[in-house]
């Protein structure tokens, strides 16, 4: 998914709090010109709309800055929130124009009801997002993980997940993703009976 955001150069000498009072969120763009960075501001309403999109942190964002005649694809690398008011305080964008690959954090969407849950087991997730490395144009829109065949006593590891072409996870292959465990107090013979019934 690709999003678009209109920005302005931050006025020289402007105070961050004054900008926020006037409806502008301070931000910075890195990577567009070597090690140089540029201070920008984004309309608060646009930021609020952007952050409502659950894929904002893993989507390419087309950033337009007319004052410096720059437009390019970026990733939203950091969102600073006000510690108690909960509104966005500062944003950091990173240009990916010169990058062969990028790292993004993508949430996992577990699809289906595990067989083990139907048997009375408990479904538990250990990892809810993966850090992925891939070319900028290969960032998946989502990662749907089918857990419907997971039986009681079985686990799902990273090595069991088939990732899209040219996409790799920046984690160990044996990382536990999810499992279905027997409820506390369930007798061994009852567990064996439930498993045997499912296998039959």
N, C-alpha and C positions, 0 to 999 in steps of 0.2 A: 504494500500500500504506500502511496506517496501523498504527502500533504503539502500545502503551500502556506507561507507565512510572510506577510509584508512587514518590514522593519524600517527604522530610521536610525541614522547616526546619532549617537548620544551627544547632545550639545556640550561644548567644552565648558568646564567649570560648573556644570549642573550637579545638584545634590541628589543622591539617590532617594531620600525620603520625599523631597519636593517633587521628583518625577512620579513617585508612586501616588502622591496626593492628587496629581493631575492625570492619573489614569494610565501611566506608562510604567512598564516593568523593565528595570535594567537587565541587560544581557551582554554576553561577549561571544565573539566568533573566533575560533582558533582554526589553524591549518589551511586557511585560504591563501596565505602568502608566506610560505616558509614558517619561521618561528614567530612571525608577527601576529598580533591579535588586534581586533577592532571592537571598540565599545559601541553597543547599539541599544536601542529601546524598542519594546514591542507593546502594542496596544493591549491593555489589561483584558479587554473583552475577548480579543483574539487568543490570548494565552489561556484564559479560562475555557474557551471552546476547545483549544488544542488539548488541554489536560483531561478533558472529559472523554477523549478518545483513548480507549485502553491500549491501543497499539502505538501511541505517540512515542514512547521511549524506544521502540524497535523499528519505527518506520522512517523512510527517507523523507526529509522535510526540505522542500524547495524554499530557500531563504532569498528574499529579494531586498536589496539595500540600494535604492536609487541614487542616494547622495554620493556613493563611491562607485557607482556604476558596476555593482557586483551582484550576481545571481548565481546560485549553485546549490547542489544537493548537500545536505548536512544530516547529522544525527544529533538528537538532543541528549547530551552527555550528562548533564546535572541539572536538577531542579532543587533550588533551596526554598523551603517553605518557612513562613513566619512561625517561630516556636510555639506561640499559643493562639494566634489568630487564624492560622491555617491557610493563609492565602499565599500565592507564589511571590517570592521575594527577589529571586535572581535566577536567570537561566544561562546555561553554557551550551553552545553549539559547536560542532566540529565538522569542518568541511571534509568530504570524502573524495573529492575530485581526483586527488593524486594517490589514492589508496587502492592497492590490489585486493585487499581483504579488510574486513572490519569485524569487530566483536560486538554482538548485541545480546541482551538478555530477553528471552522470549518466554512468556508464560505457557504452561502446559494445560491443555484442555482434555480432561479425562472423559471419554465417551463410553456410554453403556453401563449397565449394572452387572458387576462381576457375578459369575455363577456362585462363588463362595459366599457372597452376601445373601443370595437367595437361600443358601443352606443354613443361614444364621450367623455367618462369619462377619467380621468387622473389617471394613476397607480403610486402609491408612496410607496417607501419602507422606513421603519423606522429602521429596523434591517437587516444588511447584513451578519452577522455571529453570531453563537451561541457558548457559552462556554458550553462544554459537559463534563460530568463525566461518565467514563465507565472503564471496565477492559482493560488493555493494548492491548489484542488481539481482542477487540471488537470495536476499533476505526473505524468509518465509512470512506469509501473512499470519500464520498461526501454526501451532503444533497440536494436532488432535491425536490423542493416544487411546486406542481401543482397549478397554480393560474388561470387556464383557466375558472373555474366556478365562479370566483369572479365578482359579479354584481356591478353596480354603486350604491354607498352608502354603500357597504359592506366592512367589515374589516376582516383581518386574524390575529388571536392572536396565541401565543405560544401553548395554550391549544388545538388549532385546528390541530396542526402538530403531526403526528404519528411518534415517534422516534423508531429506531431499538431496539430489545430486549436487556436489560441490559444497555441501554444508557439513561441518564437523563440530562436535561438541568439545568444549574446552574443559573436560572433566574426565576422570578415570572411568573406564568402561564398566567396572564392577560396582559403580555407585548404585545404591538401592533407590528406586524411584517410588514404588508403591508395593503394598502387600495386602493379602487377606488373611487375617489371623482368626483363630477360634476364640469365641468369647470366654472371658474368665470364668472358671468353674465348670467348663464343659468337660465331661469325662472322655477319656481316651477312646473307649469303645464307641461312644456317640460320634466322635470325630471320624473314626474309621468308617462307621456306618454311613455318615454323610458323604465322605469322600468316595466310598465304594458305590453309593447310589449315583453320584454324579458321573463316575467313570462308566457305569453301566448304561 
